[in-house]
Structures are given as C-alpha cells and as structure tokens.
Amino acid sequence: MPDNKQIVCGIDPGLRITGYGVLCADDDEDTISIMDAGIIRCSHEETLALRLAELATSLDEILDEHRVDVLAVEEIYSHYRKPRTAILMAHARGVILLGAAQHNIEVLHLPSTTVKKHLTGHGRANKEQMQRAVASTLSLSQIPEPPDVADALAIAICAACVLRQPAKLAMNNDDLLIK
C-alpha cells in the first residue's frame, strides 16, 4: 500500500473470545474504513496450550490476509479481585505479541481507558456506549456485535489516531504507552 495508507489491526485479547478489527487509515482522504472484523473463538474444553495454538493460527491467517502494518492491543489491567483474569489475558496477549513479531509488525499498547476516552470522551464508558461510538465513528448502520468486535475496532480507531497525532494524544494522556 502507498505510504499514505496504513492497515491497522486492533485486538481485544481473550482466551475464550478474541475480538479483532482491521481498518484502512488513509491520510490523504482523512478517512478510516473497516476492512474486516470478527472474533476468534477458542475451544474452552481444550487445554490452555491448545487454546493458545488455536489463537496463534487464527491470528496468523488474519495478519497474512490483510498485510497489517500496525497491530494495536489492549494493555493488561488487573482488578485486585480478579488477578486470575489478568493472568489468563496475559497468555493470550503474549501469543498476539509473538504473532506480530513473527510478521515484523509494529505494535501499539493502548490502555482501555485511553481507547474509551478517545471514542466517548469518558475513560469509564460501558460496552453499549463503546458499541454506539464505534458504529458512529465508522458510519455503520448497526452496532458491532459481539462487544469484543466493537472493542477491537475501538482499539484500531484509537491506534489510527495515535499514528496520525502521537504527540497530541500523549500530551493529553499520561497513561498512553507506545511500543
């Protein structure tokens, strides 16, 4: 693709369901358009190792198909009441980061509060607010379902904006982590 277009893949990591959204960000046209979105569903009856292998295989297919330039992934967050969830998410995230490295793809790490604030103006937006914001931003006739898809698209939208104006976004958000 020409230098004025970038293919950005947003990932909402999970061991059961991983959402993904692939966008084309065109700087010349100042547009962001959706290329693909969906979920990777791993069998919950399989062992952890096999579920991670399923995730790796599916992600590899997505990255190959769309020739992704930048992959954006949600940062790990942990609530002290659910540390096991963060640990399991870290396994999925590790597979995603490995896949990006194997494809030589730049990675942006975005806190969920940054993504939510960018799309809704509020860092604590709920799932429905995010789905509506994503539908509005991408001019979709329906809200993206399931919420994992909306979250992945939101991550990709925020990443596309970070790539366009990294200094402005970082200046307004101390939590923003790049690379």
C-alpha positions as CSV (number, residue, x, y, z in Angstrom):
1,M,0.0,0.0,0.0
2,P,1.2,3.6,-0.6
3,D,2.8,5.4,2.4
4,N,-0.4,7.5,2.9
5,K,-2.4,4.4,3.8
6,Q,-1.9,2.1,6.8
7,I,-3.6,-1.1,7.7
8,V,-4.3,-1.1,11.4
9,C,-5.5,-4.2,13.3
10,G,-7.0,-3.8,16.7
11,I,-7.1,-6.7,19.1
12,D,-9.2,-7.2,22.2
13,P,-7.4,-10.2,23.7
14,G,-9.1,-13.1,25.5
15,L,-8.7,-16.8,25.9
16,R,-12.3,-17.7,25.0
17,I,-13.1,-14.9,22.6
18,T,-10.6,-12.5,21.0
19,G,-12.0,-9.7,19.0
20,Y,-10.3,-8.2,16.0
21,G,-10.9,-5.3,13.7
22,V,-8.9,-4.4,10.6
23,L,-9.1,-0.8,9.4
24,C,-7.5,1.1,6.5
25,A,-6.4,4.6,7.6
26,D,-6.0,6.9,4.6
27,D,-4.2,10.1,5.5
28,D,-4.8,11.7,2.1
29,E,-8.5,11.3,2.3
30,D,-8.5,11.7,6.1
31,T,-10.7,8.5,6.4
32,I,-10.8,5.3,8.4
33,S,-12.6,2.5,6.8
34,I,-13.4,-1.0,8.0
35,M,-11.8,-3.9,6.1
36,D,-12.7,-6.8,8.4
37,A,-13.8,-7.5,11.9
38,G,-14.8,-10.6,13.9
39,I,-13.9,-12.9,16.7
40,I,-11.5,-15.7,17.2
41,R,-13.3,-18.3,19.4
42,C,-11.1,-20.8,21.1
43,S,-12.5,-24.1,22.4
44,H,-13.0,-23.7,26.1
45,E,-12.8,-27.5,26.6
46,E,-9.2,-27.7,25.3
47,T,-6.1,-27.3,27.3
48,L,-4.5,-23.9,27.7
49,A,-1.7,-24.8,25.3
50,L,-4.1,-25.9,22.6
51,R,-6.3,-22.8,23.0
52,L,-3.2,-20.6,22.6
53,A,-2.3,-22.6,19.5
54,E,-5.8,-22.0,18.1
55,L,-5.4,-18.3,18.8
56,A,-2.0,-18.2,17.1
57,T,-3.2,-20.0,14.0
58,S,-6.2,-17.8,13.5
59,L,-4.3,-14.6,14.2
60,D,-1.6,-15.6,11.7
61,E,-4.3,-16.0,9.0
62,I,-5.7,-12.6,9.7
63,L,-2.3,-10.9,9.6
64,D,-1.4,-12.7,6.4
65,E,-4.7,-11.9,4.7
66,H,-4.7,-8.2,5.4
67,R,-1.0,-7.4,5.3
68,V,-1.3,-5.5,8.5
69,D,1.2,-2.6,9.1
70,V,0.4,-1.9,12.8
71,L,-1.2,-4.0,15.4
72,A,-2.8,-2.3,18.4
73,V,-3.6,-4.4,21.5
74,E,-5.2,-3.5,24.8
75,E,-2.9,-3.2,27.8
76,I,-3.4,-5.6,30.6
77,Y,-5.3,-4.3,33.5
78,S,-5.9,-6.1,36.8
79,H,-8.5,-5.6,39.4
80,Y,-7.3,-6.9,42.7
81,R,-10.4,-9.1,43.0
82,K,-9.7,-10.9,39.7
83,P,-6.0,-11.4,39.3
84,R,-6.6,-14.7,37.5
85,T,-8.4,-12.9,34.6
86,A,-5.4,-10.7,34.1
87,I,-3.0,-13.7,34.1
88,L,-5.1,-15.6,31.5
89,M,-5.4,-12.5,29.4
90,A,-1.6,-12.1,29.5
91,H,-1.3,-15.6,28.0
92,A,-3.4,-14.5,25.0
93,R,-1.6,-11.2,24.8
94,G,1.7,-13.0,24.7
95,V,0.6,-15.1,21.7
96,I,-0.7,-11.9,19.9
97,L,2.6,-10.1,20.5
98,L,4.6,-13.1,19.3
99,G,2.4,-13.2,16.1
100,A,3.1,-9.5,15.5
101,A,6.8,-10.0,16.0
102,Q,6.9,-13.0,13.6
103,H,5.2,-10.8,10.9
104,N,7.5,-7.9,11.7
105,I,4.5,-5.7,12.6
106,E,4.8,-2.6,14.8
107,V,2.8,-2.9,18.0
108,L,1.0,-0.2,19.9
109,H,-0.1,-0.9,23.5
110,L,-3.2,1.1,24.5
111,P,-4.8,1.2,27.9
112,S,-8.6,0.6,27.7
113,T,-9.2,3.9,29.5
114,T,-7.4,5.8,26.7
115,V,-9.4,4.0,24.0
116,K,-12.7,4.7,25.8
117,K,-11.8,8.3,26.4
118,H,-10.8,8.8,22.8
119,L,-14.1,7.4,21.4
120,T,-16.6,8.6,24.0
121,G,-14.9,11.3,26.0
122,H,-15.1,9.2,29.1
123,G,-12.5,6.7,30.3
124,R,-15.1,4.5,32.0
125,A,-17.6,4.0,29.2
126,N,-19.6,0.9,29.2
127,K,-19.9,-1.8,26.5
128,E,-23.0,-0.3,24.9
129,Q,-21.5,3.2,24.8
130,M,-18.5,1.8,23.1
131,Q,-20.5,-0.1,20.6
132,R,-22.5,3.0,19.7
133,A,-19.4,5.2,19.5
134,V,-17.7,2.7,17.1
135,A,-20.8,2.5,14.9
136,S,-21.0,6.2,14.7
137,T,-17.3,6.7,14.0
138,L,-17.3,4.1,11.2
139,S,-20.7,5.1,9.9
140,L,-22.1,1.6,10.5
141,S,-25.8,1.0,10.2
142,Q,-25.8,-1.4,13.2
143,I,-23.7,-1.6,16.3
144,P,-20.9,-4.1,16.1
145,E,-21.7,-7.4,17.8
146,P,-20.5,-9.0,20.0
147,P,-18.9,-6.3,22.2
148,D,-15.5,-7.9,21.6
149,V,-15.6,-6.8,18.0
150,A,-16.6,-3.3,19.0
151,D,-13.7,-3.2,21.5
152,A,-11.2,-4.4,18.8
153,L,-12.5,-1.8,16.3
154,A,-12.3,0.9,19.0
155,I,-8.6,-0.1,19.7
156,A,-7.9,0.1,16.0
157,I,-9.6,3.5,15.6
158,C,-7.6,4.9,18.6
159,A,-4.4,3.5,17.2
160,A,-5.0,5.1,13.8
161,C,-5.4,8.4,15.6
162,V,-2.3,7.9,17.7
163,L,-0.3,7.2,14.5
164,R,-1.6,10.4,13.0
165,Q,-1.0,12.6,16.0
166,P,1.0,10.8,18.6
167,A,2.4,13.9,20.4
168,K,-1.1,15.5,20.8
169,L,-2.6,12.3,22.2
170,A,0.3,11.6,24.5
171,M,0.4,15.2,25.8
172,N,-3.3,14.8,26.8
173,N,-3.0,11.4,28.4
174,D,-0.2,10.3,30.8
175,D,-1.3,6.7,30.6
176,L,-0.7,6.4,26.8
177,L,2.0,3.8,26.2
178,I,3.5,3.3,22.7
179,K,5.7,0.4,21.9
